[in-house]
Structure formats: structure tokens, C-alpha cells
Amino acid sequence: MSTAGKYALVTGSSRGIGRGIAIKLAGKGARVAVHYYQNEDAAKVTLSKVRECGSDGFLVQADVCRHEDVGRMFGRVKAEFGKLDIFVHNARPDLPGFYTGPMNITLEQWDTALNSQAKAFLVGAREASQLMRDGGRIIGITYAPGGRFGSWQPWVAMGSAKAAMESLCRYFAVALARRRITVNAISPGWIEDSVLNTLPKEAQQKIRDWHEGGWIPMGHLGTPADIGNAVALLCSDEASWITGQTLAVDGGASLMETVMPLDMQQAVPRAAEVA
Ligand SMILES: NC(=O)c1ccc[n+]([C@@H]2O[C@H](COP(=O)([O-])OP(=O)(O)OC[C@H]3O[C@@H](n4cnc5c(N)ncnc54)[C@H](OP(=O)(O)O)[C@@H]3O)[C@@H](O)[C@H]2O)c1
């Protein structure tokens, strides 16, 4: 599938990673439905950037925690585009909605996380597939470490929700394979110009220092454009036989072992050692 002339919906594309994905797809010739929750002004900025790329699209508002809203969002896509080729589920509620450890999290916070990822993806993938032409692409933006590990305690609900979404990707991949619709997840590492920049300055600096200190082999944070590139890659013709996978796009972060000191892993070879 070539991206030119295609129709895409990117949830949470008012800012952050979603904006990077929307701009990349627009740059490759796709029309983009720019979804937002509350931040219409930011969504308008994304849409203007889509238009600067020579493409077009429209704005659509929805709370992805409410399945009725997800259905309404696809109704709007049908009315505006009449079809769909690419659905990227990227939206995630802001941290106060769910960010609490397992001993104290409220059931409301738990539901916010699960509804925004698992239920929204279940409903979204079904709705998308009905609008989609054969050979389409469905992509969930996850954070795979949160679903595998247990150390980041306040992430318990979102980690569980993302793990459920990754699992759904595999089930939908099989369900839609005969229509050549691929369904994959992308797992970014820490990304600049995203939720990271809403954290206290001290926390942001700690994360940057950690990246530069050797635990991430490439030694720096990613960008929304890096994730847009990965989405474009999965949307290309060349990726037509890749389905049901979770792709880490993290500068090698997921390759590091936590049970060994960094110097023993030789994460940062000196220039002389490389030569
Ligand atoms: N940032 C990272 O380093 C990182 C790393 C790994 C994975 N991820 C994943 O990448 C995705 C994007 O992260 P980000 O940091 O770029 O996000 P972000 O900057 O915090 O933006 C969140 C987006 O989701 C929308 N949103 C918030 N609550 C919503 C709701 N209830 N219903 C519908 N949309 C809602 C926001 O819309 P408004 O602007 O209208 O509020 C915004 O467009 C998330 O799924 C996240 O888990 C991020």
C-alpha cells in the first residue's frame, strides 16, 4: 500500500507523537483526520501543518474513554472521507486520570486506562475495518515495557491497558488477514515534545541524563517524527506481510539487561574501542 492518496485517522494527533504521525502521513500524501479531546487550538495547528505538506483533512473531537464517542468519531470519518485506509490509535488520557499505584488506584482510574486503550481499540478496529478498503493498516501506539514489567508502580493501569491492546492487535491481525489488512503495535521509547515535556523540569532532566548515560544504546531521546517514520514504514507496500507484531522504536532501550552493571554490558564503547 502506498500512502499517497490514502485516508488516515490518527487519534490524539492534536499534539505530541500523534501530531508527528499526522504530519508524516500527510507528507507522504495521505489525507488525515486529526482527532483531539479538549485541545481544539492545538489540533488546528496540526491540521495547518498537514495542509503545509500539501495535503488536507479535518478535525474530529471524541473522548476515547467513551465507546459511544469512538463510534461517533468513525461516523464523522465516514461522512467526510467515505472510506479509510489507515487507523492509528495513539490517544491516551492525561496522567491524573489513571496514574496511581496498584494499592491505591481507584476503579474509576482503572476504567479510564482500560477504556481508553483496550475498549477504544476493540471498538475502533472494528469500526475502522468496516470503512477500510482491503490492504489497509491498523496501528496501536503502545508502551510495551509497562505491560511486561512491574517496577513503574503508578503505571499499573496503563501498563495493563496497553498489554491488552497489544493482545488485541494479534487477534485482529488474524481476523483481518484475508482482507490484507495488517494490525500492528508500535512501542516508542521516551520521546521529546510529548507527555515528557509536561513533567516537572527535574524529572525531565533525569530522564534525559539516563538516556545519555548509556542505558539507551543510541544515547538520546526519540522524536515524534521518529514514530511517524515507523508508522509510515508499516503503511508502506513493503510491510504488507508484517502483521500482529509489536515493533520497538526506542533507540535500542529494550535491548538492555537490568541485571548487570552498565559497564559490564559495555553500553557505551569508547571511540578507540569501536575503531
Ligand atoms: N511520550 C512518550 O515518551 C511515549 C512513550 C511510549 C509510548 N507513548 C504513547 O504514545 C501515545 C502518545 O503519547 P504522547 O506523550 O504524545 O501524548 P500527549 O502529548 O500526552 O497527547 C495525548 C493526546 O491524547 C489526547 N487525549 C487525551 N485524553 C483523551 C481522551 N480522554 N480521549 C481522547 N483523546 C485524548 C490528547 O488530546 P487533547 O490535546 O485534545 O487533550 C492528545 O492529543 C500514547 O498512547 C502514549 O502512551 C508515549
The ligand as an SDF file (V2000), in Angstrom:
LIG
                    3D

 48 52  0  0  0  0  0  0  0  0999 V2000
    5.6340   10.2760   25.1660 N   0  0  0  0  0  0  0  0  0  0  0  0
    6.3520    9.1750   25.2360 C   0  0  0  0  0  0  0  0  0  0  0  0
    7.5610    9.2270   25.5150 O   0  0  0  0  0  0  0  0  0  0  0  0
    5.6960    7.8470   24.9550 C   0  0  0  0  0  0  0  0  0  0  0  0
    6.4590    6.6710   25.0690 C   0  0  0  0  0  0  0  0  0  0  0  0
    5.8450    5.4480   24.7670 C   0  0  0  0  0  0  0  0  0  0  0  0
    4.5250    5.4140   24.3590 C   0  0  0  0  0  0  0  0  0  0  0  0
    3.8060    6.5900   24.2820 N   0  0  0  0  0  0  0  0  0  0  0  0
    2.4150    6.5130   23.8330 C   0  0  0  0  0  0  0  0  0  0  0  0
    2.2650    7.3800   22.7180 O   0  0  0  0  0  0  0  0  0  0  0  0
    0.9510    7.9340   22.7110 C   0  0  0  0  0  0  0  0  0  0  0  0
    1.0460    9.4550   22.6330 C   0  0  0  0  0  0  0  0  0  0  0  0
    1.7730    9.9240   23.7480 O   0  0  0  0  0  0  0  0  0  0  0  0
    2.1350   11.4790   23.8820 P   0  0  0  0  0  0  0  0  0  0  0  0
    3.1060   11.5810   25.0040 O   0  0  0  0  0  0  0  0  0  0  0  0
    2.4710   12.0310   22.5540 O   0  0  0  0  0  0  0  0  0  0  0  0
    0.7220   12.0590   24.3550 O   0  0  0  0  0  0  0  0  0  0  0  0
    0.3430   13.5500   24.8040 P   0  0  0  0  0  0  0  0  0  0  0  0
    1.3230   14.5420   24.2840 O   0  0  0  0  0  0  0  0  0  0  0  0
    0.0820   13.4990   26.2680 O   0  0  0  0  0  0  0  0  0  0  0  0
   -1.0240   13.7580   23.9990 O   0  0  0  0  0  0  0  0  0  0  0  0
   -2.1340   12.9880   24.3250 C   0  0  0  0  0  0  0  0  0  0  0  0
   -3.1080   13.0200   23.1740 C   0  0  0  0  0  0  0  0  0  0  0  0
   -4.2580   12.2340   23.5330 O   0  0  0  0  0  0  0  0  0  0  0  0
   -5.4040   13.0540   23.5360 C   0  0  0  0  0  0  0  0  0  0  0  0
   -6.2850   12.6870   24.6440 N   0  0  0  0  0  0  0  0  0  0  0  0
   -6.1060   12.8970   25.9790 C   0  0  0  0  0  0  0  0  0  0  0  0
   -7.1550   12.3970   26.6740 N   0  0  0  0  0  0  0  0  0  0  0  0
   -8.0210   11.8950   25.7670 C   0  0  0  0  0  0  0  0  0  0  0  0
   -9.2870   11.2920   25.8510 C   0  0  0  0  0  0  0  0  0  0  0  0
   -9.9030   11.0640   27.0150 N   0  0  0  0  0  0  0  0  0  0  0  0
   -9.9040   10.9220   24.6940 N   0  0  0  0  0  0  0  0  0  0  0  0
   -9.3150   11.1380   23.5030 C   0  0  0  0  0  0  0  0  0  0  0  0
   -8.1040   11.6940   23.3540 N   0  0  0  0  0  0  0  0  0  0  0  0
   -7.4700   12.0710   24.4820 C   0  0  0  0  0  0  0  0  0  0  0  0
   -4.9140   14.4760   23.6800 C   0  0  0  0  0  0  0  0  0  0  0  0
   -5.8970   15.3680   23.1040 O   0  0  0  0  0  0  0  0  0  0  0  0
   -6.0020   16.9080   23.6290 P   0  0  0  0  0  0  0  0  0  0  0  0
   -4.7530   17.5910   23.1470 O   0  0  0  0  0  0  0  0  0  0  0  0
   -7.2380   17.4140   22.9830 O   0  0  0  0  0  0  0  0  0  0  0  0
   -6.0880   16.8680   25.1230 O   0  0  0  0  0  0  0  0  0  0  0  0
   -3.6170   14.4140   22.8860 C   0  0  0  0  0  0  0  0  0  0  0  0
   -3.8730   14.5390   21.5180 O   0  0  0  0  0  0  0  0  0  0  0  0
    0.2740    7.4180   23.9830 C   0  0  0  0  0  0  0  0  0  0  0  0
   -0.5340    6.3310   23.6580 O   0  0  0  0  0  0  0  0  0  0  0  0
    1.4230    7.0180   24.8540 C   0  0  0  0  0  0  0  0  0  0  0  0
    1.0680    6.0420   25.8080 O   0  0  0  0  0  0  0  0  0  0  0  0
    4.3630    7.7760   24.5760 C   0  0  0  0  0  0  0  0  0  0  0  0
  1  2  1  0
  2  3  2  0
  2  4  1  0
  4  5  1  0
  4 48  2  0
  5  6  2  0
  6  7  1  0
  7  8  2  0
  8  9  1  0
  8 48  1  0
  9 10  1  0
  9 46  1  0
 10 11  1  0
 11 12  1  0
 11 44  1  0
 12 13  1  0
 13 14  1  0
 14 15  2  0
 14 16  1  0
 14 17  1  0
 17 18  1  0
 18 19  2  0
 18 20  1  0
 18 21  1  0
 21 22  1  0
 22 23  1  0
 23 24  1  0
 23 42  1  0
 24 25  1  0
 25 26  1  0
 25 36  1  0
 26 27  1  0
 26 35  1  0
 27 28  2  0
 28 29  1  0
 29 30  1  0
 29 35  2  0
 30 31  1  0
 30 32  2  0
 32 33  1  0
 33 34  2  0
 34 35  1  0
 36 37  1  0
 36 42  1  0
 37 38  1  0
 38 39  2  0
 38 40  1  0
 38 41  1  0
 42 43  1  0
 44 45  1  0
 44 46  1  0
 46 47  1  0
M  CHG  2   8   1  16  -1
M  END
$$$$
